[in-house]
Amino acid sequence: MRSGGWCLAVALFVPTAIVSSPHVSEAAPRSSSAARLATKVGAAPLAAKAAAHHPDFNRDGYADVVIGAPGDAVAGANFAGGVWAVYGGPHGANTGNRHAYFTGASIGRGASSGTNDSLGWTWASGDFNGDGYDDLAVTAIGKTVNGHDHAGAVVVLYGSAFGLVTSNAQFFTEDTSGM
């Protein structure tokens, strides 16, 4: 059973970074009308890069929606948090009831669901590994690491033809080798 509030977010593409915003957008084909408009009016190619980025985790051409749920209780751990991926389709978000819910416990690979982890507080998307599928990095801002309360963590879920998958997920904290 989940409890707590929902934090709704949509990724926006900024020329040098991808950030999250507390707004929700509809699922739509990835082609950006802003980019097409910029091209039609003769704007420099750089102007098209500032258009909104809509994640497409399964590369089907439709934007997917990410919903952070940092207040969710998971297996008795209050505010452990989670994140929803709602896959887009020709009729908008969740066409054909396609969605996935991830928690630290369901992701595994070093991640777990602890009280006050707040997984899903913020997120960023992009093709991190260059395979053509958008990937998702999700924060757990309250994660305790080696006894340090609220040290935080980041979980990376990679996109595939099936959407986001946990099979090759990565879990990072300040104690991760190379960090």
C-alpha positions, 0 to 999 in steps of 0.5 A, spaced: 500 500 500 502 506 498 501 513 502 504 520 501 503 525 496 505 525 488 511 529 485 509 530 478 515 532 473 516 532 466 524 533 463 525 539 459 531 539 455 536 545 456 542 546 451 547 543 456 543 539 461 536 536 462 532 538 468 526 536 471 520 540 472 514 540 477 509 540 471 506 534 467 505 534 459 501 529 455 504 524 451 506 526 444 510 524 438 517 526 439 518 530 433 518 537 436 513 542 433 518 548 436 524 545 432 520 544 426 517 552 427 525 554 428 527 550 422 521 553 418 522 561 420 530 560 418 532 560 425 539 557 427 540 550 428 542 551 435 535 554 437 532 547 435 536 544 441 532 548 446 526 545 445 523 541 450 525 534 451 520 528 452 523 522 454 522 516 450 524 510 454 522 504 449 523 508 442 516 507 439 516 515 437 511 517 443 513 521 449 513 517 456 511 521 462 515 520 469 511 521 475 516 521 482 512 519 488 517 520 493 512 519 499 510 512 497 511 507 503 514 501 501 514 494 505 512 498 511 518 503 510 514 510 510 517 515 505 521 510 501 518 513 495 518 510 488 517 512 480 512 511 475 514 511 468 507 511 463 508 510 456 505 514 451 502 511 445 497 514 439 492 516 444 496 519 449 499 517 456 498 510 458 495 507 451 494 500 452 495 500 460 502 501 459 506 503 465 511 501 470 512 502 477 519 502 480 522 502 488 529 501 491 526 494 493 524 492 486 530 495 482 535 491 486 542 492 484 545 495 491 538 499 491 533 498 497 527 501 500 528 505 506 524 510 511 525 517 508 529 515 502 524 519 498 526 515 491 523 519 485 524 526 488 527 528 482 529 525 476 533 526 469 532 523 462 537 522 456 540 517 452 546 516 457 549 510 454 548 511 447 544 506 445 538 510 442 533 509 448 532 514 453 534 512 460 532 515 467 536 517 473 532 518 479 534 521 486 533 518 493 535 524 496 534 521 503 538 515 502 542 513 508 549 511 506 554 508 511 550 511 517 550 518 514 543 520 514 540 524 507 547 522 504 543 521 498 543 516 492 542 516 484 539 510 481 539 509 473 534 505 469 536 504 462 531 504 456 529 498 452 524 496 446 520 494 453 521 500 456 525 501 462 528 495 465 532 493 472 536 488 469 542 493 468 540 498 473 546 502 476 546 505 483 550 510 485 552 514 492 558 518 494 561 511 496 561 508 489 568 507 486 570 512 482 565 517 485 
